[in-house]
């Protein structure tokens, strides 16, 4: 961290267009990093750019003032160098923000890929369940048809059995009638058999 890019709290507040008390509150609220230098809190220009982005106001007067401060601290800095340092600080802050956005985008993409995979898996499960349900319905229809056919055969067999039973009873009645007639014939005398 070079001293050229360190600002006092007042300078930092002025750069972002805030009063000093408001800037102190923002330091607490937004977690702006500060550095203690010679017993005074200082803020790095790149930190302001990271937090406030395009709201940071850098003009030639700021650069000249900072250059004058650098001369007082015996650091040789030209306006061009200062401009470059500020530009580099902004670019570094933009690069960090871009890296953060890319990382978040990657995480989002991975999350959505996972969600798509889960949805496909759920879709496959539902498809299998529907196929199984359809198969069970087909099996149930086949079973119903088989039951209907079996009931029909049983009804036919019952009808045939009833018919056979009636025929057997009819034959039994005929046999009984014939047996009675035969017994009656046996009890008749010879003359009754002849003349009837």
C-alpha positions as CSV (number, residue, x, y, z in Angstrom):
1,X,0.0,0.0,0.0
2,X,1.7,3.2,-1.1
3,X,1.3,6.5,0.8
4,X,0.2,8.2,-2.4
5,X,-3.1,6.4,-2.4
6,X,-3.8,6.8,1.3
7,X,-6.4,9.5,2.1
8,X,-7.4,11.0,5.4
9,X,-11.0,10.5,6.5
10,X,-11.9,14.0,5.5
11,X,-10.3,13.6,2.0
12,X,-12.0,10.2,1.6
13,X,-15.4,11.7,2.7
14,X,-15.0,14.6,0.2
15,X,-14.0,12.1,-2.6
16,X,-17.3,10.2,-2.2
17,X,-19.4,13.3,-1.6
18,X,-20.3,12.7,2.0
19,X,-19.8,14.7,5.2
20,X,-17.2,13.5,7.6
21,X,-19.7,12.1,10.2
22,X,-21.7,10.4,7.4
23,X,-18.5,8.9,6.1
24,X,-17.6,7.5,9.5
25,X,-21.1,5.9,9.7
26,X,-20.5,4.4,6.2
27,X,-17.1,3.0,7.4
28,X,-18.9,1.1,10.1
29,X,-22.0,0.1,8.1
30,X,-20.2,-1.0,4.9
31,X,-17.0,-2.4,6.6
32,X,-14.6,-0.1,4.8
33,X,-11.0,-1.0,5.6
34,X,-9.0,1.7,7.2
35,X,-5.3,2.0,8.2
36,X,-3.8,3.7,11.2
37,X,-0.9,6.0,10.1
38,X,0.8,8.4,12.5
39,X,-2.1,7.9,14.9
40,X,-4.7,8.9,12.3
41,X,-7.1,6.7,10.3
42,X,-6.4,6.6,6.6
43,X,-8.4,5.0,3.7
44,X,-6.9,3.5,0.6
45,X,-8.2,4.9,-2.7
46,X,-8.7,1.4,-4.1
47,X,-10.9,0.6,-1.0
48,X,-13.1,3.6,-1.8
49,X,-13.4,2.5,-5.4
50,X,-14.3,-1.0,-4.3
51,X,-17.1,0.2,-2.0
52,X,-18.4,3.3,-3.8
53,X,-17.4,2.5,-7.4
54,X,-18.2,5.3,-9.8
55,X,-19.3,7.6,-7.0
56,X,-15.6,8.3,-6.2
57,X,-14.7,11.8,-7.6
58,X,-11.1,12.2,-8.5
59,X,-10.0,15.5,-10.1
60,X,-6.7,17.2,-10.9
61,X,-6.9,19.2,-7.6
62,X,-7.0,16.0,-5.6
63,X,-4.1,14.6,-7.6
64,X,-2.1,17.8,-7.1
65,X,-2.8,17.9,-3.4
66,X,-1.8,14.3,-3.0
67,X,1.3,14.9,-5.0
68,X,2.2,17.8,-2.7
69,X,1.6,15.6,0.3
70,X,3.9,13.0,-1.2
71,X,6.6,15.6,-1.7
72,X,6.3,16.6,2.0
73,X,6.8,12.9,2.9
74,X,9.8,12.9,0.6
75,X,8.3,10.5,-2.0
76,X,9.0,11.5,-5.6
77,X,5.7,11.4,-7.4
78,X,4.7,13.2,-10.6
79,X,1.2,14.0,-11.6
80,X,1.4,11.4,-14.4
81,X,2.5,8.7,-11.9
82,X,-0.3,9.7,-9.5
83,X,-2.8,9.5,-12.3
84,X,-1.5,6.1,-13.2
85,X,-1.6,4.9,-9.6
86,X,-5.2,6.1,-9.3
87,X,-6.1,4.5,-12.6
88,X,-4.4,1.3,-11.6
89,X,-6.2,1.3,-8.2
90,X,-9.5,1.7,-10.1
91,X,-8.6,-1.0,-12.5
92,X,-7.6,-3.3,-9.6
93,X,-10.9,-2.6,-7.9
94,X,-12.8,-3.2,-11.1
95,X,-10.8,-6.4,-11.6
96,X,-11.7,-7.6,-8.1
97,X,-15.3,-6.8,-8.6
98,X,-15.2,-8.6,-12.0
99,X,-13.6,-11.7,-10.4
100,X,-16.3,-11.6,-7.7
101,X,-19.0,-11.4,-10.3
102,X,-17.5,-14.2,-12.3
103,X,-17.2,-16.4,-9.2
104,X,-20.8,-15.7,-8.3
105,X,-21.9,-16.4,-11.9
106,X,-20.0,-19.7,-11.8
107,X,-21.7,-20.6,-8.6
108,X,-25.0,-19.7,-10.0
109,X,-24.4,-21.7,-13.1
110,X,-23.3,-24.7,-11.0
111,X,-26.4,-24.3,-8.9
112,X,-28.7,-24.1,-11.9
113,X,-27.0,-27.1,-13.5
114,X,-27.6,-29.0,-10.3
115,X,-31.2,-27.9,-10.3
116,X,-31.6,-29.0,-14.0
117,X,-30.1,-32.4,-13.1
118,X,-32.5,-32.8,-10.2
119,X,-35.4,-31.8,-12.4
120,X,-34.4,-34.4,-15.0
121,X,-34.1,-37.0,-12.4
122,X,-37.5,-36.1,-11.0
123,X,-38.9,-36.2,-14.6
124,X,-37.4,-39.6,-15.1
125,X,-38.9,-40.9,-11.8
126,X,-42.4,-39.5,-12.8
127,X,-42.1,-41.0,-16.2
128,X,-41.3,-44.4,-14.7
129,X,-44.1,-44.1,-12.2
130,X,-46.5,-43.2,-15.0
131,X,-45.3,-46.1,-17.1
132,X,-45.7,-48.4,-14.1
133,X,-49.1,-47.0,-13.4
134,X,-50.1,-47.5,-17.0
135,X,-48.7,-51.1,-16.9
136,X,-50.7,-51.7,-13.7
137,X,-53.8,-50.3,-15.4
138,X,-53.2,-52.6,-18.4
139,X,-52.6,-55.5,-16.0
140,X,-55.8,-54.6,-14.2
141,X,-57.7,-54.4,-17.5
142,X,-56.3,-57.8,-18.5
143,X,-57.2,-59.2,-15.1
144,X,-60.7,-57.8,-15.4
145,X,-61.1,-59.4,-18.8
146,X,-59.8,-62.7,-17.5
147,X,-62.2,-62.5,-14.5
148,X,-65.1,-61.7,-16.9
149,X,-64.1,-64.7,-19.1
150,X,-63.8,-66.9,-16.0
151,X,-67.2,-65.8,-14.7
152,X,-68.7,-66.4,-18.1
153,X,-67.3,-69.9,-18.2
154,X,-68.5,-70.6,-14.7
155,X,-72.0,-69.3,-15.6
156,X,-72.0,-71.6,-18.7
157,X,-70.8,-74.6,-16.6
158,X,-73.5,-73.8,-14.0
159,X,-76.1,-73.6,-16.8
160,X,-74.9,-76.9,-18.3
161,X,-74.8,-78.5,-14.8
162,X,-78.4,-77.4,-14.2
163,X,-79.4,-78.7,-17.6
164,X,-77.7,-82.0,-16.8
165,X,-79.4,-82.2,-13.4
166,X,-82.8,-81.5,-15.0
167,X,-82.2,-84.2,-17.6
168,X,-81.0,-86.6,-14.9
169,X,-84.1,-85.9,-12.9
170,X,-86.3,-86.3,-16.0
171,X,-84.6,-89.7,-16.8
172,X,-85.0,-90.7,-13.1
173,X,-88.7,-89.8,-13.3
174,X,-89.1,-91.8,-16.5
175,X,-87.3,-94.7,-14.9
176,X,-89.5,-94.5,-11.9
177,X,-92.6,-94.4,-14.1
178,X,-91.3,-97.4,-16.1
179,X,-90.5,-99.3,-12.9
180,X,-94.0,-98.6,-11.5
181,X,-95.5,-99.6,-14.8
182,X,-93.5,-102.8,-14.7
183,X,-94.5,-103.6,-11.2
184,X,-98.1,-102.9,-12.1
185,X,-97.7,-105.3,-15.0
186,X,-96.3,-108.0,-12.7
187,X,-99.2,-107.8,-10.3
188,X,-101.9,-108.2,-13.0
189,X,-103.3,-111.6,-13.7
190,X,-102.9,-113.3,-16.9
191,X,-106.5,-112.4,-18.1
192,X,-106.0,-108.7,-17.0
193,X,-102.8,-108.7,-19.0
194,X,-104.7,-110.0,-22.1
195,X,-107.8,-107.9,-21.9
196,X,-106.3,-105.0,-20.2
